[in-house]
Amino acid sequence: MAEGKIKKLTDKGFGFIDTGKDKDLFFHNSSLEGVSYDDLREGERVSFTEGRGPKGPCAENVKLI
């Protein structure tokens, strides 16, 4: 699994992960495992798998480290 940190959270139930590469990855609250979206904070480290959404790459199976 890849790792990164939460860069931005929105009030609409999605956010972005800083992967350390050139682009951030989108994630939706439905892709979280073992944590509620409301418990997440910007800057927290997460692990994830990179998947493909309708609008391009996205993070799936997102878990706090």
CNS distance restraints for C-alpha pairs under 8 A (distance, minus, plus):
assign (resid   1 and name CA) (resid  47 and name CA) 6.10 0.50 0.50
assign (resid   1 and name CA) (resid  48 and name CA) 5.59 0.50 0.50
assign (resid   1 and name CA) (resid  49 and name CA) 5.44 0.50 0.50
assign (resid   2 and name CA) (resid  47 and name CA) 5.55 0.50 0.50
assign (resid   2 and name CA) (resid  48 and name CA) 5.43 0.50 0.50
assign (resid   2 and name CA) (resid  49 and name CA) 6.04 0.50 0.50
assign (resid   2 and name CA) (resid  50 and name CA) 7.69 0.50 0.50
assign (resid   3 and name CA) (resid  19 and name CA) 6.75 0.50 0.50
assign (resid   3 and name CA) (resid  45 and name CA) 7.16 0.50 0.50
assign (resid   3 and name CA) (resid  46 and name CA) 5.69 0.50 0.50
assign (resid   3 and name CA) (resid  47 and name CA) 4.29 0.50 0.50
assign (resid   3 and name CA) (resid  48 and name CA) 6.22 0.50 0.50
assign (resid   4 and name CA) (resid  17 and name CA) 6.18 0.50 0.50
assign (resid   4 and name CA) (resid  18 and name CA) 5.53 0.50 0.50
assign (resid   4 and name CA) (resid  19 and name CA) 4.62 0.50 0.50
assign (resid   4 and name CA) (resid  20 and name CA) 6.81 0.50 0.50
assign (resid   4 and name CA) (resid  45 and name CA) 5.73 0.50 0.50
assign (resid   4 and name CA) (resid  46 and name CA) 5.56 0.50 0.50
assign (resid   4 and name CA) (resid  47 and name CA) 6.43 0.50 0.50
assign (resid   5 and name CA) (resid  17 and name CA) 5.52 0.50 0.50
assign (resid   5 and name CA) (resid  18 and name CA) 5.35 0.50 0.50
assign (resid   5 and name CA) (resid  19 and name CA) 6.89 0.50 0.50
assign (resid   5 and name CA) (resid  42 and name CA) 7.61 0.50 0.50
assign (resid   5 and name CA) (resid  43 and name CA) 5.48 0.50 0.50
assign (resid   5 and name CA) (resid  44 and name CA) 5.38 0.50 0.50
assign (resid   5 and name CA) (resid  45 and name CA) 4.25 0.50 0.50
assign (resid   5 and name CA) (resid  46 and name CA) 5.65 0.50 0.50
assign (resid   6 and name CA) (resid  15 and name CA) 7.50 0.50 0.50
assign (resid   6 and name CA) (resid  16 and name CA) 6.13 0.50 0.50
assign (resid   6 and name CA) (resid  17 and name CA) 4.51 0.50 0.50
assign (resid   6 and name CA) (resid  18 and name CA) 6.12 0.50 0.50
assign (resid   6 and name CA) (resid  41 and name CA) 7.25 0.50 0.50
assign (resid   6 and name CA) (resid  42 and name CA) 5.00 0.50 0.50
assign (resid   6 and name CA) (resid  43 and name CA) 5.03 0.50 0.50
assign (resid   6 and name CA) (resid  44 and name CA) 5.58 0.50 0.50
assign (resid   6 and name CA) (resid  45 and name CA) 6.51 0.50 0.50
assign (resid   6 and name CA) (resid  46 and name CA) 7.13 0.50 0.50
assign (resid   7 and name CA) (resid  15 and name CA) 7.56 0.50 0.50
assign (resid   7 and name CA) (resid  16 and name CA) 5.59 0.50 0.50
assign (resid   7 and name CA) (resid  17 and name CA) 5.22 0.50 0.50
assign (resid   7 and name CA) (resid  18 and name CA) 5.48 0.50 0.50
assign (resid   7 and name CA) (resid  42 and name CA) 5.60 0.50 0.50
assign (resid   7 and name CA) (resid  43 and name CA) 6.06 0.50 0.50
assign (resid   8 and name CA) (resid  15 and name CA) 5.36 0.50 0.50
assign (resid   8 and name CA) (resid  16 and name CA) 5.25 0.50 0.50
assign (resid   8 and name CA) (resid  17 and name CA) 7.15 0.50 0.50
assign (resid   8 and name CA) (resid  42 and name CA) 5.88 0.50 0.50
assign (resid   9 and name CA) (resid  13 and name CA) 7.67 0.50 0.50
assign (resid   9 and name CA) (resid  14 and name CA) 6.22 0.50 0.50
assign (resid   9 and name CA) (resid  15 and name CA) 4.27 0.50 0.50
assign (resid   9 and name CA) (resid  16 and name CA) 6.65 0.50 0.50
assign (resid   9 and name CA) (resid  41 and name CA) 7.61 0.50 0.50
assign (resid   9 and name CA) (resid  42 and name CA) 6.61 0.50 0.50
assign (resid  10 and name CA) (resid  14 and name CA) 5.76 0.50 0.50
assign (resid  10 and name CA) (resid  15 and name CA) 5.78 0.50 0.50
assign (resid  13 and name CA) (resid  28 and name CA) 6.26 0.50 0.50
assign (resid  13 and name CA) (resid  29 and name CA) 5.48 0.50 0.50
assign (resid  13 and name CA) (resid  37 and name CA) 7.02 0.50 0.50
assign (resid  14 and name CA) (resid  26 and name CA) 7.37 0.50 0.50
assign (resid  14 and name CA) (resid  27 and name CA) 5.70 0.50 0.50
assign (resid  14 and name CA) (resid  28 and name CA) 4.34 0.50 0.50
assign (resid  14 and name CA) (resid  29 and name CA) 5.63 0.50 0.50
assign (resid  15 and name CA) (resid  26 and name CA) 5.91 0.50 0.50
assign (resid  15 and name CA) (resid  27 and name CA) 5.47 0.50 0.50
assign (resid  15 and name CA) (resid  28 and name CA) 6.57 0.50 0.50
assign (resid  16 and name CA) (resid  24 and name CA) 6.03 0.50 0.50
assign (resid  16 and name CA) (resid  25 and name CA) 5.34 0.50 0.50
assign (resid  16 and name CA) (resid  26 and name CA) 4.56 0.50 0.50
assign (resid  16 and name CA) (resid  27 and name CA) 5.94 0.50 0.50
assign (resid  17 and name CA) (resid  24 and name CA) 5.43 0.50 0.50
assign (resid  17 and name CA) (resid  25 and name CA) 5.08 0.50 0.50
assign (resid  17 and name CA) (resid  26 and name CA) 6.50 0.50 0.50
assign (resid  17 and name CA) (resid  27 and name CA) 7.40 0.50 0.50
assign (resid  17 and name CA) (resid  59 and name CA) 7.90 0.50 0.50
assign (resid  18 and name CA) (resid  23 and name CA) 7.44 0.50 0.50
assign (resid  18 and name CA) (resid  24 and name CA) 4.87 0.50 0.50
assign (resid  18 and name CA) (resid  25 and name CA) 6.74 0.50 0.50
assign (resid  19 and name CA) (resid  23 and name CA) 7.25 0.50 0.50
assign (resid  19 and name CA) (resid  24 and name CA) 5.96 0.50 0.50
assign (resid  19 and name CA) (resid  25 and name CA) 7.02 0.50 0.50
assign (resid  20 and name CA) (resid  24 and name CA) 7.99 0.50 0.50
assign (resid  25 and name CA) (resid  57 and name CA) 6.70 0.50 0.50
assign (resid  25 and name CA) (resid  58 and name CA) 5.23 0.50 0.50
assign (resid  25 and name CA) (resid  59 and name CA) 5.97 0.50 0.50
assign (resid  26 and name CA) (resid  57 and name CA) 7.34 0.50 0.50
assign (resid  26 and name CA) (resid  58 and name CA) 4.83 0.50 0.50
assign (resid  26 and name CA) (resid  59 and name CA) 6.05 0.50 0.50
assign (resid  27 and name CA) (resid  31 and name CA) 6.66 0.50 0.50
assign (resid  27 and name CA) (resid  58 and name CA) 5.73 0.50 0.50
assign (resid  27 and name CA) (resid  59 and name CA) 5.07 0.50 0.50
assign (resid  27 and name CA) (resid  60 and name CA) 6.84 0.50 0.50
assign (resid  27 and name CA) (resid  62 and name CA) 7.97 0.50 0.50
assign (resid  28 and name CA) (resid  32 and name CA) 7.51 0.50 0.50
assign (resid  29 and name CA) (resid  36 and name CA) 7.84 0.50 0.50
assign (resid  29 and name CA) (resid  37 and name CA) 5.77 0.50 0.50
assign (resid  31 and name CA) (resid  59 and name CA) 7.41 0.50 0.50
assign (resid  31 and name CA) (resid  60 and name CA) 5.07 0.50 0.50
assign (resid  31 and name CA) (resid  61 and name CA) 5.35 0.50 0.50
assign (resid  31 and name CA) (resid  62 and name CA) 5.99 0.50 0.50
assign (resid  32 and name CA) (resid  36 and name CA) 7.23 0.50 0.50
assign (resid  32 and name CA) (resid  37 and name CA) 7.37 0.50 0.50
assign (resid  32 and name CA) (resid  60 and name CA) 7.31 0.50 0.50
assign (resid  32 and name CA) (resid  61 and name CA) 5.76 0.50 0.50
assign (resid  32 and name CA) (resid  62 and name CA) 4.73 0.50 0.50
assign (resid  32 and name CA) (resid  63 and name CA) 6.23 0.50 0.50
assign (resid  33 and name CA) (resid  61 and name CA) 5.93 0.50 0.50
assign (resid  33 and name CA) (resid  62 and name CA) 5.84 0.50 0.50
assign (resid  33 and name CA) (resid  63 and name CA) 5.42 0.50 0.50
assign (resid  34 and name CA) (resid  63 and name CA) 6.58 0.50 0.50
assign (resid  34 and name CA) (resid  64 and name CA) 7.99 0.50 0.50
assign (resid  35 and name CA) (resid  39 and name CA) 6.82 0.50 0.50
assign (resid  35 and name CA) (resid  40 and name CA) 7.66 0.50 0.50
assign (resid  35 and name CA) (resid  63 and name CA) 7.12 0.50 0.50
assign (resid  35 and name CA) (resid  64 and name CA) 7.41 0.50 0.50
assign (resid  36 and name CA) (resid  40 and name CA) 7.02 0.50 0.50
assign (resid  40 and name CA) (resid  44 and name CA) 7.36 0.50 0.50
assign (resid  44 and name CA) (resid  64 and name CA) 7.34 0.50 0.50
assign (resid  45 and name CA) (resid  64 and name CA) 6.11 0.50 0.50
assign (resid  45 and name CA) (resid  65 and name CA) 5.66 0.50 0.50
assign (resid  46 and name CA) (resid  62 and name CA) 6.48 0.50 0.50
assign (resid  46 and name CA) (resid  63 and name CA) 5.38 0.50 0.50
assign (resid  46 and name CA) (resid  64 and name CA) 4.40 0.50 0.50
assign (resid  46 and name CA) (resid  65 and name CA) 5.13 0.50 0.50
assign (resid  47 and name CA) (resid  61 and name CA) 7.87 0.50 0.50
assign (resid  47 and name CA) (resid  62 and name CA) 5.74 0.50 0.50
assign (resid  47 and name CA) (resid  63 and name CA) 5.33 0.50 0.50
assign (resid  47 and name CA) (resid  64 and name CA) 6.39 0.50 0.50
assign (resid  47 and name CA) (resid  65 and name CA) 6.38 0.50 0.50
assign (resid  48 and name CA) (resid  59 and name CA) 5.93 0.50 0.50
assign (resid  48 and name CA) (resid  60 and name CA) 5.75 0.50 0.50
assign (resid  48 and name CA) (resid  61 and name CA) 5.31 0.50 0.50
assign (resid  48 and name CA) (resid  62 and name CA) 4.49 0.50 0.50
assign (resid  48 and name CA) (resid  63 and name CA) 6.45 0.50 0.50
assign (resid  49 and name CA) (resid  59 and name CA) 5.78 0.50 0.50
assign (resid  49 and name CA) (resid  60 and name CA) 5.24 0.50 0.50
assign (resid  49 and name CA) (resid  61 and name CA) 6.03 0.50 0.50
assign (resid  49 and name CA) (resid  62 and name CA) 7.24 0.50 0.50
assign (resid  50 and name CA) (resid  57 and name CA) 6.83 0.50 0.50
assign (resid  50 and name CA) (resid  58 and name CA) 5.90 0.50 0.50
assign (resid  50 and name CA) (resid  59 and name CA) 4.81 0.50 0.50
assign (resid  50 and name CA) (resid  60 and name CA) 6.04 0.50 0.50
assign (resid  51 and name CA) (resid  57 and name CA) 5.77 0.50 0.50
assign (resid  51 and name CA) (resid  58 and name CA) 5.25 0.50 0.50
assign (resid  51 and name CA) (resid  59 and name CA) 5.77 0.50 0.50
assign (resid  51 and name CA) (resid  60 and name CA) 6.00 0.50 0.50
assign (resid  52 and name CA) (resid  56 and name CA) 5.58 0.50 0.50
assign (resid  52 and name CA) (resid  57 and name CA) 4.53 0.50 0.50
assign (resid  52 and name CA) (resid  58 and name CA) 5.62 0.50 0.50
assign (resid  53 and name CA) (resid  57 and name CA) 5.84 0.50 0.50
assign (resid  53 and name CA) (resid  58 and name CA) 5.89 0.50 0.50
